[in-house]
Every structure is written in C-alpha cells, then in structure tokens.
Amino acid sequence: LEDYALYRAIHEQRGAAWWEWPKGLRDRDGRSLGQARRRLAAELDYIRFEQFVFFRQWTALRAHANERGVKLFGDMPIFIAYDSADIWANPDQFLLNDDHEPEFVAGVPPDYFSETGQRWGNPHYNWEVMRQENYAWWLERINDQL
C-alpha cells in the first residue's frame, strides 16, 4: 500500500512516468522519499482511504458471493506495466539496465493478425533474482489475491 500510494501521489503531482522523475525520487533515495511523503501527506491519506474503502467493499462482496457458492478471484496480470508502482518499488525484480530502461520487453512476433508483430513494452522479470529470493515478490502478489 505505501509504495503504491507514494507512487500514485508523485505520479499525479508530476504528470510523468517514474523514470522521468528527479533522480532522488526515481532511484528511491530515502531522503527524497521522506520529503515527498511530508509534502504529499494529504494526498497519501486520501489514496490510503480509497484503498481501505475498496478492500472493505471487495471483502464484503467476496464473502457475499462465497456464501452463495460463487468464488471470486482478483485479477492476476502476468505482465507488469513499465510505468507502475511494482516496477518503481522493485526494480531489481525486472530486467532493467543502469538507466532504468527495460533490457527486454514482452510482445509477439509477426503473425496472421499483425504483419509487424506487437511490442507490448512490459519489462521481463529477473528470474534469477526472484529465484534467489524464493519468489517472494510473486508469493506476496498471489497471497494478496486469495
């Protein structure tokens, strides 16, 4: 929640992708993040409240559905948007170069539907780092949906 709220508040304030933010914010320097938290305190409180209300409503809806034999499961996207709280807060989990640009992005080769293929722009995961961390990023993501 805290990474998401801060990412969203800064993103809305600056109107730019995270890699275009000042270096201290882009690279998550503790001092720069602390200053942003103080400067954007009201916005952060509002975003946290939005998330609280959403999760309370989501939990109630799921419980209501479950009582009637209907199972609901949250969205689990496979690819993560480059301009996202996930990548900004966890850049080591993705294949980014020293300039924070993706080394590889997802897409598909040319086929019947697209002569040129499709370049989706989602950075690839750094599976080696994830393996070393026992896939903690994925496990947390999945547990949030259960």
C-alpha positions as CSV (number, residue, x, y, z in Angstrom):
1,L,0.0,0.0,0.0
2,E,2.7,2.5,1.0
3,D,4.7,2.1,-2.2
4,Y,1.6,2.2,-4.3
5,A,0.2,5.3,-2.5
6,L,3.5,7.2,-2.8
7,Y,4.0,6.2,-6.5
8,R,0.5,7.4,-7.3
9,A,0.8,10.6,-5.4
10,I,4.1,11.5,-7.1
11,H,2.9,10.4,-10.5
12,E,-0.2,12.5,-10.2
13,Q,1.7,15.5,-9.0
14,R,4.5,15.3,-11.6
15,G,2.4,14.1,-14.5
16,A,5.3,12.0,-15.7
17,A,6.5,8.4,-15.8
18,W,8.6,7.4,-12.8
19,W,11.8,7.2,-14.8
20,E,11.4,10.9,-15.7
21,W,11.2,12.0,-12.1
22,P,14.1,13.7,-10.4
23,K,16.9,11.2,-9.6
24,G,16.2,11.0,-5.9
25,L,12.6,10.0,-6.5
26,R,13.4,7.8,-9.5
27,D,16.0,5.9,-7.6
28,R,14.0,5.9,-4.3
29,D,16.6,7.8,-2.2
30,G,15.4,7.7,1.4
31,R,15.7,11.4,1.9
32,S,13.9,12.3,-1.3
33,L,11.1,9.8,-0.5
34,G,10.8,11.3,3.1
35,Q,10.4,14.8,1.7
36,A,7.8,13.6,-0.8
37,R,5.8,11.8,2.0
38,R,5.7,15.0,4.0
39,R,4.9,17.2,1.0
40,L,2.1,14.9,-0.2
41,A,0.8,13.8,3.2
42,A,-2.8,14.8,2.4
43,E,-2.8,13.0,-1.0
44,L,-1.3,9.9,0.6
45,D,-4.0,9.8,3.2
46,Y,-6.7,10.1,0.5
47,I,-5.2,7.3,-1.5
48,R,-4.9,5.1,1.6
49,F,-8.5,5.8,2.4
50,E,-9.6,4.9,-1.2
51,Q,-7.8,1.6,-0.9
52,F,-9.3,0.9,2.5
53,V,-12.8,1.5,1.2
54,F,-12.2,-0.6,-1.9
55,F,-10.8,-3.6,0.0
56,R,-13.6,-3.4,2.6
57,Q,-16.1,-3.4,-0.2
58,W,-14.2,-6.2,-2.1
59,T,-14.0,-8.3,1.0
60,A,-17.8,-7.9,1.7
61,L,-18.6,-8.7,-2.0
62,R,-16.4,-11.8,-1.9
63,A,-17.9,-13.0,1.4
64,H,-21.4,-12.5,0.0
65,A,-20.6,-14.4,-3.2
66,N,-18.8,-17.2,-1.3
67,E,-21.9,-17.7,1.0
68,R,-23.8,-18.4,-2.2
69,G,-21.3,-20.8,-3.7
70,V,-19.7,-18.3,-6.0
71,K,-15.9,-17.9,-5.9
72,L,-14.3,-14.6,-6.9
73,F,-10.6,-14.2,-7.6
74,G,-8.9,-10.9,-8.2
75,D,-7.1,-10.0,-11.4
76,M,-3.6,-11.5,-11.7
77,P,-1.9,-9.9,-14.7
78,I,1.1,-11.8,-16.0
79,F,3.0,-8.7,-17.3
80,I,3.6,-5.6,-15.3
81,A,3.3,-2.1,-16.9
82,Y,6.7,-0.4,-17.1
83,D,5.2,2.8,-15.6
84,S,3.9,1.1,-12.4
85,A,4.4,1.1,-8.6
86,D,5.5,-2.5,-8.9
87,I,8.5,-1.8,-11.1
88,W,9.4,1.6,-9.4
89,A,9.4,-0.1,-6.0
90,N,11.0,-3.3,-7.1
91,P,13.3,-2.6,-10.0
92,D,15.7,-5.5,-9.1
93,Q,12.8,-7.9,-9.9
94,F,12.9,-6.8,-13.5
95,L,15.5,-6.8,-16.3
96,L,16.3,-3.1,-16.3
97,N,19.6,-1.5,-17.3
98,D,21.6,1.1,-15.4
99,D,19.4,3.9,-16.9
100,H,16.2,2.1,-15.6
101,E,15.2,1.1,-19.2
102,P,14.0,-2.4,-19.9
103,E,16.6,-4.7,-21.3
104,F,13.8,-6.8,-22.9
105,V,10.1,-6.2,-23.3
106,A,7.2,-8.5,-23.9
107,G,5.4,-8.8,-27.3
108,V,4.7,-11.2,-30.0
109,P,6.3,-11.8,-33.4
110,P,4.6,-11.1,-36.7
111,D,1.6,-13.4,-37.3
112,Y,-1.7,-13.6,-39.2
113,F,-3.2,-10.7,-37.2
114,S,-0.2,-8.4,-37.3
115,E,2.4,-8.3,-40.0
116,T,4.8,-6.4,-37.8
117,G,4.1,-8.2,-34.6
118,Q,3.4,-6.4,-31.3
119,R,5.7,-4.7,-28.9
120,W,3.8,-4.5,-25.6
121,G,6.6,-2.8,-23.6
122,N,6.3,-4.8,-20.4
123,P,9.7,-5.4,-18.9
124,H,10.8,-9.1,-18.4
125,Y,11.2,-10.5,-14.9
126,N,14.6,-11.0,-13.4
127,W,14.0,-14.7,-12.7
128,E,17.5,-15.2,-11.2
129,V,16.9,-12.5,-8.6
130,M,13.4,-13.9,-8.0
131,R,14.7,-17.4,-7.5
132,Q,17.4,-16.2,-5.0
133,E,14.6,-14.5,-3.0
134,N,12.4,-17.7,-3.1
135,Y,10.0,-15.9,-5.4
136,A,8.8,-13.7,-2.5
137,W,7.5,-11.0,-4.9
138,W,5.3,-13.5,-6.6
139,L,4.2,-15.2,-3.4
140,E,3.1,-11.8,-1.9
141,R,1.3,-10.9,-5.1
142,I,-0.6,-14.2,-5.2
143,N,-1.4,-14.2,-1.5
144,D,-3.0,-10.7,-1.9
145,Q,-5.5,-12.3,-4.2
146,L,-6.5,-15.3,-2.2
